[in-house]
Amino acid sequence: MAKITYQNQDYDLKTLITATADIARTAGEAIMQVYDSDDFGAEIKSDNSPVTAADKASEAVILPAIKKLTPDIPILSEEDVAAGNIPDISKGTFWTVDPLDGTKDFIEKNGGFAVLISLVHDGKPVMGIIYHPAQATLYTASVPDKIALKYDEKTQEITDLNAAAQKNTSGGLRAVINKSSGDVDKITEFLKEKTGNKQKNDGSVAEQFKRNKRDILSVFDRGACYVFCPVAEGKAELYAHVSKSKGDGAPFWDVAAGHALIEAAGGRVTDFDGKPLRYAPDPQKSGAKALRTPPYVATSRTYALRHSEKTSTAKPPKPTRNL
């Protein structure tokens, strides 16, 4: 498996993925202890989002364990940042941690929450962990190795997402919508504004979406931690995100793990102009506001195949007779 080098230290991604998967499972156990209790200890943070005892319990498991695993690599964690503890990530290598993504779903007790862990190197996610403790489902991703796996801990089944991607034969575009990001029409209008009339058929994801929007067949309504998984699995072709309240994308810790899963499964995550999404603080902003992505689009490997089939004008080679 691939390795990364940070401050003259080599890190094997397989070792890191195995270790952080175990860390995520342990954090999931802490979350479920609170989930099964009658007291969530819910509070409202300064950004008007909720935090519970489960968020804190999960973070208390994850941060010390990752610090022990990689003492020199900074950790960007949602609740730590909310408390004003923002590490220096200017060197481009850091962990992102969302100890409990989907806190509102956790409070509503609908099972729609997850632990998200990712390692960013040179401004790009190289590995990711998504663990859904209520479903006992774990996703792991190694981007350089193009390995994306799904573990069903109830059945002990392991699925290779690169091999299991479902080709869409319906003719419609299957899109994922995040409950907090608006509807398909709003996102489509945003994409149309981005493409404008400057360039036609420029190959960007935005232009492709604009031309394909009439073909939308169905929409999967998912919470934040679920939107990347159906795209990585090939059950949906596209997920676009625009923040309702801020007009940008989302915090790094909400996106990086899913980004890693999509790319490890052969898909892409870009801004609306088709440029690769990178993770670096915005120099024009400060604090948590600087740690957000632009609006972005995640597309599956099946979407790329579908688009290439529609747009390809090359004639297939003539069959040759075996000698």
C-alpha positions in Angstrom: 0.0 0.0 0.0 1.0 3.6 -0.5 2.9 5.7 2.0 3.1 9.4 2.7 6.1 11.4 4.2 5.6 14.2 6.7 8.5 15.9 8.5 10.9 13.1 7.4 8.6 10.4 8.8 7.1 7.7 6.6 3.5 6.6 7.3 2.0 3.5 5.8 -1.6 4.1 4.8 -2.7 0.5 5.4 -1.5 0.8 9.0 -3.2 4.2 9.5 -6.5 2.9 8.0 -6.5 -0.2 10.2 -5.7 1.9 13.3 -8.2 4.7 12.6 -11.0 2.2 11.7 -10.5 0.7 15.2 -10.5 4.1 16.7 -13.8 5.0 14.9 -15.4 1.8 16.1 -14.4 2.6 19.7 -15.8 6.1 19.3 -19.0 4.5 17.9 -19.4 2.5 21.0 -19.1 5.6 23.1 -21.7 7.3 20.9 -24.2 4.4 21.1 -23.9 4.4 24.9 -25.3 7.9 24.9 -27.8 7.1 22.1 -29.3 4.3 24.2 -29.6 6.5 27.2 -32.3 9.1 28.1 -29.9 12.0 28.5 -28.1 13.4 25.4 -26.9 16.5 27.2 -27.7 18.6 24.1 -26.5 22.2 24.0 -26.4 24.9 21.3 -23.0 26.1 20.1 -22.2 29.7 19.1 -22.9 28.8 15.4 -26.4 27.7 16.4 -25.7 24.0 15.8 -26.3 21.4 18.4 -23.7 19.4 20.4 -24.3 16.5 22.6 -22.6 14.3 25.2 -22.0 11.8 22.4 -20.0 14.4 20.3 -17.8 15.0 23.3 -17.5 11.3 24.2 -16.5 10.4 20.7 -14.0 13.2 20.4 -12.5 12.2 23.8 -11.8 8.7 22.3 -10.5 9.9 18.9 -8.1 12.8 19.6 -5.8 11.1 22.1 -5.7 7.9 20.0 -4.7 9.7 16.8 -2.2 11.9 18.7 -0.6 8.7 20.0 -0.7 7.2 16.5 0.8 10.2 14.7 2.2 12.7 17.3 3.5 15.2 14.8 0.5 15.5 12.5 -2.0 18.2 13.5 -5.7 17.3 14.0 -8.5 19.5 12.8 -11.6 18.4 14.8 -15.0 20.0 14.7 -15.6 20.3 18.5 -12.0 21.3 19.1 -12.3 24.1 16.5 -15.6 25.2 18.1 -13.8 25.6 21.4 -11.2 27.9 19.6 -8.5 25.3 19.3 -7.3 25.6 15.7 -4.0 24.0 14.8 -1.6 25.2 12.2 -2.4 23.2 9.0 -0.4 25.4 6.6 2.0 22.6 5.7 -0.9 20.8 4.0 -0.8 17.5 6.1 -3.4 17.1 8.8 -6.2 14.9 10.1 -9.8 16.0 9.9 -12.2 14.6 12.5 -16.0 14.9 12.9 -16.6 12.9 16.0 -20.4 12.8 15.4 -21.6 14.0 12.0 -25.3 14.3 11.9 -25.9 15.5 15.4 -29.5 16.6 14.6 -30.2 13.1 13.3 -28.7 11.7 16.4 -31.0 13.8 18.6 -34.0 12.7 16.4 -32.9 9.1 17.0 -33.2 8.1 13.3 -29.8 6.5 13.0 -28.5 9.0 10.5 -25.1 9.8 12.0 -21.5 8.8 11.6 -17.9 9.2 12.7 -15.7 10.8 10.0 -11.9 10.6 10.0 -9.6 11.6 7.1 -6.0 12.3 6.5 -5.2 15.2 4.2 -1.7 15.3 2.6 -0.5 18.1 0.3 -4.0 19.6 0.5 -5.7 16.4 -0.7 -7.5 13.6 1.2 -5.4 10.4 0.9 -7.5 8.2 3.2 -10.9 8.3 4.9 -13.0 6.4 7.4 -16.8 6.7 7.6 -18.4 4.6 10.4 -22.1 4.4 10.9 -22.4 2.9 14.5 -26.2 2.5 14.4 -26.0 0.4 11.3 -22.6 -1.2 12.2 -21.3 -0.2 8.7 -17.7 0.9 8.0 -16.3 2.5 4.9 -12.6 2.7 4.4 -10.7 4.4 1.6 -7.1 4.6 0.3 -7.0 7.2 -2.5 -3.5 6.5 -3.9 -4.2 2.7 -4.0 -7.8 3.2 -5.4 -9.1 0.9 -2.7 -12.6 1.6 -1.3 -14.3 -1.0 0.9 -17.5 -1.4 2.8 -17.8 -3.6 5.9 -21.1 -4.8 7.1 -20.3 -5.8 10.7 -23.7 -7.6 11.1 -23.2 -10.0 8.2 -19.4 -9.8 8.1 -19.7 -9.0 4.4 -16.9 -7.0 2.7 -17.7 -5.1 -0.5 -15.2 -3.8 -2.9 -16.8 -0.6 -4.1 -14.8 -0.5 -7.3 -16.1 -3.9 -8.3 -19.7 -3.4 -7.0 -20.6 0.0 -8.6 -24.0 -0.3 -10.2 -24.2 0.9 -13.8 -27.3 3.0 -14.4 -29.3 1.6 -17.2 -32.4 3.7 -16.6 -31.3 6.7 -18.7 -32.0 9.1 -15.8 -29.5 10.8 -13.6 -29.7 9.7 -10.0 -28.8 12.6 -7.7 -28.3 12.8 -3.9 -29.7 15.7 -2.0 -28.5 16.7 1.5 -31.4 17.9 3.7 -29.5 21.0 4.7 -28.3 22.0 1.2 -31.5 22.8 -0.7 -33.3 21.1 -3.5 -32.3 20.0 -7.0 -33.8 23.1 -8.6 -31.8 25.5 -6.4 -28.6 23.7 -7.0 -29.2 23.5 -10.7 -29.8 27.2 -10.9 -26.6 27.8 -9.0 -24.7 25.6 -11.5 -26.3 27.5 -14.4 -25.0 30.8 -12.9 -21.6 29.3 -12.6 -21.4 28.2 -16.2 -23.2 31.2 -17.7 -22.7 31.8 -21.4 -19.0 32.2 -21.3 -18.1 28.7 -22.4 -20.2 26.0 -23.9 -19.5 22.3 -23.4 -16.3 23.2 -21.4 -16.2 19.7 -19.9 -16.7 20.9 -16.3 -19.0 19.0 -14.0 -21.2 22.1 -13.8 -21.7 22.1 -17.6 -22.4 18.4 -17.6 -25.0 18.8 -14.9 -26.6 21.7 -16.7 -27.0 19.6 -19.9 -28.2 16.5 -18.0 -30.5 18.1 -15.5 -33.6 17.2 -17.5 -32.6 13.6 -17.2 -32.8 13.5 -13.4 -34.6 10.3 -12.6 -34.7 10.1 -8.8 -33.4 11.9 -5.7 -32.0 10.2 -2.6 -32.7 12.4 0.5 -29.8 11.9 2.9 -28.2 13.6 5.8 -24.7 15.0 5.7 -22.8 11.8 6.6 -24.8 9.7 4.1 -24.5 11.7 0.9 -21.1 10.4 -0.2 -21.8 6.7 0.3 -24.4 6.1 -2.4 -22.3 8.0 -4.9 -19.2 5.9 -4.0 -21.3 2.7 -4.2 -22.6 3.7 -7.7 -26.2 3.8 -6.4 -26.3 7.5 -7.4 -24.2 9.5 -10.0 -24.0 12.9 -8.5 -24.1 14.9 -5.3 -23.9 18.7 -5.3 -23.6 20.8 -2.2 -24.2 24.5 -1.6 -24.6 25.8 1.9 -28.0 27.4 2.4 -26.8 29.8 5.1 -23.3 30.6 3.8 -23.4 30.1 0.1 -20.2 28.1 0.1 -19.5 24.4 0.6 -18.9 22.9 4.1 -16.3 22.5 6.8 -13.2 20.4 5.9 -14.1 17.8 8.5 -17.6 17.3 6.9 -16.2 16.6 3.4 -12.7 15.1 3.5 -13.6 11.5 4.5 -16.4 11.3 1.9 -14.1 12.9 -0.7 -11.5 10.2 -0.1 -14.1 7.5 -0.4 -15.4 8.9 -3.7 -12.0 9.2 -5.3 -10.8 5.8 -4.0 -13.9 4.3 -5.7 -13.0 5.9 -9.0 -15.1 9.1 -8.8 -14.3 12.8 -8.6 -14.9 15.7 -6.2 -14.5 19.1 -7.7 -15.7 22.7 -7.4 -18.5 23.8 -9.8 -15.9 24.7 -12.4 -14.4 21.2 -12.5 -11.3 22.1 -10.5 -10.1 19.5 -7.9 -11.2 20.4 -4.4 -8.3 21.3 -2.2 -8.0 21.7 1.6 -6.2 24.8 2.6 -7.2 27.7 4.9 -8.7 30.7 3.1 -6.2 33.5 3.6 -8.9 36.1 3.4 -10.8 34.6 6.3 -10.0 33.7 9.9 -11.0 31.0 12.4 -13.5 28.4 11.4 -14.7 30.5 8.5 -11.3 29.9 6.8 -11.8 26.1 7.1 -14.6 25.6 4.6 -14.7 24.3 1.0 -16.3 26.1 -1.9 -19.5 24.7 -3.3 -18.7 21.2 -4.7 -19.9 18.3 -6.8 -19.1 14.7 -6.2 -19.6 12.3 -9.2 -19.3 8.6 -9.3 -17.3 6.3 -11.5 -20.6 5.2 -13.1 -21.3 8.9 -13.9 -18.0 9.3 -15.7 -18.7 6.1 -17.7 -22.2 7.3 -18.5 -21.0 10.7 -19.7 -18.2 9.3 -21.8 -20.7 6.9 -23.5 -23.0 9.8 -24.3 -20.3 12.2 -25.6 -17.9 9.8 -27.3 -17.8 10.1 -31.0 -15.0 7.7 -31.6 -16.0 4.6 -33.6 -15.2 1.3 -32.0 -12.4 -0.7 -33.6 -13.3 -3.4 -36.1 -13.3 -6.9 -34.6 -10.2 -8.9 -35.4 -10.2 -12.6 -36.0 -8.2 -14.7 -33.6 -5.3 -16.5 -35.3 
